[in-house]
Amino acid sequence: MQADSSWSQIEPSISSYETSPAACLDYDPRGPHVAAHVAAIITLHLPNVIVEHVGSTAVPGCAGKGVIDLMLLYGDGRLEEAKSLLEALGFQPQVSRDPFPESRPMRVGEIEFEGSMFRLHVHVIEMHSPEVAELRAFRDALCADPEMVADYVARKRQIIASGVTDSVDYSIEKGNFIQSRLVDSVNS
């Protein structure tokens, strides 16, 4: 789909996404600043959405892939508008062997910030989806529990040390940890 004509004057600020093997990188304290910058760019052009920082880069001290994960929350009937804006900004559709469906897409890109390139994943989610609460719950649980952060980082490093470098396989493996911790937090 082509970008909405009302956004045709937007100067793309997002660069092409460079794929790389899965890794567990040290926490970069610039992550929240990058997330806030990208969120401001998106909401400047589409103020009726909510953009939140989620994932490891949203948790102080949490090592991870080094990818800034954002969730763009849109209202009823606004999915195509959100996808069009992201395209106008320079985000690209996800390219992997198991991409998110276009009914719940992820867009990717990179942005330069303070002399470094940061990879971006924008998860485009309907604001009333149960997934929103799950992403928030896990982020918030990590922020509140340094021991859980240490366990999560240890698990991610174990996954990499076992030879898993495919990003889809890595996500599946760490997803098992995430799901177990979400169940634990709901039951406690």
Salt bridges, closest charged atoms under 4 A:
ASP26 OD1 - ARG157 NH2 3.21
ASP28 OD2 - ARG30 NH2 2.80
GLU52 OE2 - ARG136 NH2 2.40
GLU52 OE1 - ARG139 NH1 3.10
ASP69 OD1 - HIS121 ND1 3.50
ASP69 OD1 - HIS123 NE2 3.07
GLU80 OE2 - LYS83 NZ 3.23
GLU81 OE1 - ARG78 NE 2.42
GLU102 OE1 - LYS83 NZ 3.16
GLU102 OE1 - ARG107 NH2 2.71
GLU131 OE2 - ARG104 NH2 2.61
ASP140 OD1 - ARG139 NE 2.96
ASP151 OD2 - ARG181 NH2 3.04
ASP166 OD2 - ARG97 NH2 2.78
ASP169 OD1 - ARG97 NH2 2.41
GLU173 OE1 - ARG155 NH2 3.05
